[in-house]
Amino acid sequence: MAVGLIVAAAALWLVTAHFLRQHFDQGVSERTVLLSLLGIVVLGTGATLLGAGRFAGSAVRPVLEITEQARNIAAGTLDQRLSAGATVEEYRGLVDVLNGMLDRLSSAFAIQRRFTSDVSHELRTPLTALRGEIEVTLRSERSPREYQRVLHSALEEIERMTTMTEELLLINRVESRQLTLRRAPTDVLAIAQEALDAMGHRITEKELRTDCVAAANSACPEVDAALMRRLVDELLDNAITYSECGGSVTLRVESAPGVQRLVVEDTGPGIAAADLAHLFEPYYRADQARTRGAGTGLGLTAALAIARLHGGDIRVMNRSSGGARFEVDLPVPAGG
């Protein structure tokens, strides 16, 4: 339409120039020519302004529609989407971009609501247990041994809530990029061996066989050693928890193009296919065979957050011989 207005204006001035030349040649008075010229200019300018006004209105109308619809979208109405009748490609692209942003916001809000609900539930359970046990104990005099038993039970619940709080804080700080990584070339195999040694009593109790090996000439990734130990602890704790007595746990460091891969395998019951895609979600309840124990439900979520903070990722799959396999890919420096 803008091109049409320019063509119309150019045509108007050409007609005016032709009119002036023709009437001057015919000896028409100067006054008549000027009045005619003024009329042509006024009419032409009015027509141009009218066309420009309609053009501007049609151009701005989709923006006004988008603005009005966006103004009516709030936290509780994120399921609404913009539907402005835009005919210009740029406006259609803008609507698509805004709707995509609303999709992401809606998904984030849904996850946040579920996360808040899960946290409330997980904290309420140990608090209820603590209160009930203490109230029952205080109803009558108890022996020192009974008081000690209650205090030990209360301490276990407090430790569980402390662990949960620390994991929540870690996940929040990782996802909000509030952690400063202290990167340095790190021997991941050594960290894995330290984690195995630290959990030796649990391994002995379940009579598990363990193996910790690395591929030859494996490059060292530049990672935060403390956070990497936390990641290994979470995966190893998971593997020990779900391995059957007399089973085995394997930690292996492999080389892959551009990454170093930490593999943690167990001989547990494996993971249901429907649960694989959700296993790293906070408090996700998988198959009961893999939800026994007193974990916080945040360990794998924290492990994934740490891996991604380092530019890596975690995958989980079932082993063909039984049990689960976790793979952690950590970038290595070019030429490392």
C-alpha positions in Angstrom: 0.0 0.0 0.0 2.9 2.3 0.7 4.1 1.9 -2.8 0.6 2.7 -4.1 0.6 6.0 -2.2 4.0 7.0 -3.6 2.8 6.2 -7.2 -0.4 8.1 -6.7 1.5 11.2 -5.4 3.9 11.1 -8.3 1.0 10.8 -10.7 -0.7 13.8 -9.1 2.3 16.0 -9.6 2.7 14.8 -13.2 -0.9 15.7 -13.9 -0.4 19.1 -12.2 2.7 19.8 -14.3 0.9 18.8 -17.5 -2.1 21.0 -16.5 0.1 24.1 -15.9 2.0 23.7 -19.2 -1.2 23.3 -21.2 -3.0 26.3 -19.7 -0.1 28.6 -19.8 0.2 27.7 -23.5 -3.5 28.6 -24.0 -3.0 32.1 -22.4 -5.2 31.4 -19.3 -4.9 34.0 -16.6 -2.4 33.4 -13.9 -5.1 33.7 -11.2 -7.1 30.9 -12.7 -4.1 28.7 -13.0 -3.1 29.3 -9.4 -6.6 28.6 -8.1 -6.7 25.4 -10.2 -3.3 24.4 -8.9 -4.4 25.1 -5.3 -7.5 22.9 -5.8 -5.5 20.1 -7.3 -2.9 20.3 -4.4 -5.6 20.3 -1.8 -7.5 17.4 -3.3 -4.4 15.5 -3.8 -3.1 16.1 -0.3 -6.4 15.1 1.2 -6.6 11.9 -0.8 -3.0 11.1 0.1 -3.6 11.8 3.8 -6.8 9.7 3.7 -4.9 6.8 2.1 -2.0 7.1 4.5 -4.5 7.2 7.5 -6.1 4.0 6.3 -2.7 2.4 5.7 -1.5 3.4 9.2 -4.7 2.2 10.8 -4.5 -1.2 9.1 -0.8 -1.5 10.0 -1.4 -0.6 13.7 -4.6 -2.5 14.2 -2.9 -5.9 14.7 -0.5 -4.3 17.3 -3.4 -2.9 19.2 -5.2 -6.3 19.1 -2.0 -8.1 20.3 -1.5 -5.5 23.1 -5.1 -5.8 24.3 -5.0 -9.6 24.4 -1.6 -9.7 26.1 -2.9 -7.2 28.7 -5.6 -9.7 29.7 -3.2 -12.6 30.2 -2.1 -13.1 33.9 -0.5 -15.9 35.9 -3.8 -17.7 36.2 -4.7 -17.4 32.5 -1.5 -18.6 30.9 -3.5 -21.1 28.9 -4.8 -18.3 26.7 -3.0 -17.6 23.4 -2.8 -14.6 21.1 -5.0 -14.7 18.0 -4.6 -11.3 16.3 -5.8 -11.3 12.7 -2.5 -10.2 11.2 -2.1 -10.5 7.5 1.5 -9.1 7.4 4.2 -11.8 7.7 6.1 -9.9 10.4 3.0 -9.7 12.6 2.2 -13.4 12.2 5.8 -14.1 13.2 5.4 -11.8 16.3 2.3 -13.7 17.3 4.0 -17.0 16.9 7.0 -15.9 19.0 4.7 -14.5 21.8 2.6 -17.7 21.8 5.8 -19.8 22.0 6.9 -17.7 25.0 3.5 -18.2 26.7 3.9 -22.0 26.1 7.2 -21.9 27.9 5.9 -19.7 30.7 2.9 -21.9 31.2 5.1 -25.0 31.3 7.4 -23.3 33.8 4.5 -22.3 36.0 3.0 -25.8 36.0 6.4 -27.3 37.0 6.8 -24.6 39.7 3.3 -25.3 41.1 3.9 -29.1 41.1 7.3 -28.6 42.7 5.9 -26.4 45.5 3.2 -28.9 46.2 5.7 -31.8 46.3 8.1 -29.8 48.6 5.2 -29.1 51.0 4.2 -32.7 51.0 7.7 -34.0 51.5 8.4 -31.6 54.4 5.0 -32.2 56.0 5.6 -36.0 56.2 8.7 -35.9 58.5 7.3 -33.0 60.5 4.2 -35.0 61.2 6.2 -38.1 62.2 8.4 -36.0 64.5 5.4 -34.3 66.2 3.5 -37.6 66.6 6.4 -39.4 68.1 7.3 -36.6 70.5 3.7 -36.2 71.6 3.3 -39.9 72.3 6.6 -39.9 74.2 5.5 -37.0 76.4 2.3 -38.6 77.5 4.0 -40.6 80.2 7.4 -41.1 81.8 9.8 -43.1 79.8 13.0 -44.9 80.5 16.3 -43.3 79.3 16.6 -46.0 76.6 13.1 -45.0 75.2 14.0 -41.4 75.2 17.3 -42.2 73.4 15.3 -44.2 70.8 12.9 -41.2 70.2 15.8 -38.8 70.0 17.7 -41.0 67.5 14.5 -41.3 65.4 14.0 -37.5 65.5 17.6 -36.9 64.5 17.1 -39.1 61.4 14.1 -37.1 60.3 16.0 -33.8 60.9 19.0 -35.1 58.9 16.6 -36.1 56.1 15.0 -32.6 56.1 18.5 -31.0 56.2 19.6 -33.0 53.2 16.4 -32.0 51.3 16.9 -28.4 52.1 20.6 -28.5 51.0 19.5 -30.2 47.7 16.8 -27.7 47.1 19.2 -24.8 47.7 21.8 -26.4 45.4 19.2 -26.9 42.6 18.0 -23.4 42.9 21.5 -21.9 42.9 22.5 -24.0 39.9 19.4 -23.2 37.8 19.6 -19.5 38.6 23.4 -19.5 37.8 24.3 -18.2 41.2 27.1 -20.7 41.7 30.6 -19.8 40.7 32.4 -22.8 39.2 36.0 -23.4 40.3 37.0 -25.2 37.2 40.3 -27.1 37.0 41.4 -30.3 35.1 40.0 -33.0 37.3 40.6 -36.8 37.5 37.0 -38.0 37.6 38.1 -41.6 38.2 39.8 -40.5 41.4 36.6 -38.8 42.5 34.7 -41.9 41.7 37.1 -44.1 43.8 36.8 -41.7 46.7 33.0 -41.9 46.6 33.2 -45.7 46.6 35.6 -45.7 49.6 33.3 -43.3 51.5 30.3 -45.6 51.0 32.2 -48.7 51.8 30.1 -49.7 54.8 26.9 -49.7 52.7 28.6 -51.7 50.0 29.8 -54.2 52.6 26.4 -54.5 54.2 24.8 -55.5 50.8 27.8 -57.6 49.8 28.1 -55.7 46.5 31.0 -56.2 44.1 32.4 -52.9 42.8 34.6 -52.0 39.9 36.1 -48.6 39.1 38.0 -48.3 35.8 39.0 -45.8 33.2 39.8 -45.9 29.5 43.5 -45.4 28.6 44.6 -41.8 27.7 41.3 -40.4 28.9 41.4 -36.5 28.9 40.5 -34.7 32.1 37.5 -32.4 31.9 37.7 -28.9 33.6 35.1 -29.2 36.3 34.4 -28.0 39.8 35.7 -31.0 41.9 33.4 -30.4 44.8 30.3 -30.3 42.7 31.5 -33.3 40.7 31.9 -35.3 43.9 28.3 -34.4 44.7 27.1 -35.6 41.3 29.1 -38.9 41.7 27.7 -39.4 45.2 24.1 -39.0 44.0 24.5 -41.5 41.2 26.5 -44.0 43.4 23.9 -43.7 46.2 21.2 -44.5 43.7 23.1 -47.5 42.3 23.8 -48.9 45.8 20.2 -48.4 47.0 18.6 -50.3 44.1 21.2 -53.0 43.6 20.1 -56.4 45.0 22.2 -57.9 47.8 25.2 -59.8 46.3 24.9 -57.7 43.1 27.4 -55.3 41.6 28.0 -51.6 41.0 30.4 -50.4 38.3 31.9 -46.9 37.8 33.7 -46.5 34.5 35.3 -43.5 32.8 35.2 -43.6 29.0 36.3 -41.4 26.1 33.9 -40.1 23.5 34.2 -37.4 20.8 34.5 -34.0 22.6 33.5 -35.4 26.0 34.6 -37.6 28.9 31.8 -40.1 29.9 31.2 -41.3 33.4 29.2 -44.5 33.4 27.4 -45.8 36.6 25.8 -49.2 36.3 23.9 -51.3 38.9 22.2 -54.7 39.0 18.9 -53.6 40.3 15.4 -54.1 38.9 15.9 -51.5 36.1 13.5 -48.7 35.3 10.1 -48.9 33.7 10.0 -47.5 30.1 7.3 -45.0 31.1 9.5 -43.6 33.9 12.7 -43.1 31.9 11.7 -39.7 30.6 10.7 -38.4 34.0 13.3 -39.9 36.3 15.2 -36.6 36.8 12.1 -34.6 37.7 11.9 -33.5 41.3 10.0 -36.0 43.5 8.9 -38.1 40.5 7.6 -41.4 41.8 8.8 -44.2 39.6 8.1 -47.9 39.8 7.8 -49.0 43.4 10.8 -51.4 42.9 13.0 -48.3 42.6 11.3 -46.0 45.1 12.1 -47.9 48.3 14.3 -46.3 50.9 14.3 -42.8 52.5 15.7 -40.7 49.8 14.7 -37.1 49.4 13.5 -37.4 45.8 15.9 -34.7 44.6 19.2 -36.5 44.2 19.0 -37.2 40.5 17.5 -33.7 39.9 20.6 -32.2 41.6 22.9 -34.4 39.6 21.4 -33.3 36.3 21.6 -29.7 37.3 25.3 -30.0 38.1 26.0 -31.8 34.8 24.2 -29.1 32.8 26.0 -26.3 34.8 29.2 -27.8 33.4 27.8 -27.9 29.9 27.2 -31.6 30.0 24.2 -33.9 30.3 23.0 -37.2 31.9 21.2 -40.0 30.2 19.6 -43.1 31.7 18.8 -46.4 30.2 18.3 -50.1 31.1 21.0 -52.6 30.7 20.3 -55.6 28.5 21.5 -57.9 31.3 19.4 -56.1 33.9 19.8 -53.0 36.0 20.2 -49.3 35.2 22.9 -47.4 33.4 23.6 -43.7 33.9 25.9 -41.9 31.5 27.3 -38.4 32.3 28.9 -36.5 29.4 31.4 -33.8 30.4 33.0 -31.6 27.8 36.8 -31.7 27.5 39.0 -28.9 26.2 39.7 -29.0 22.5 42.8 -31.1 21.8 42.6 -32.5 25.3 
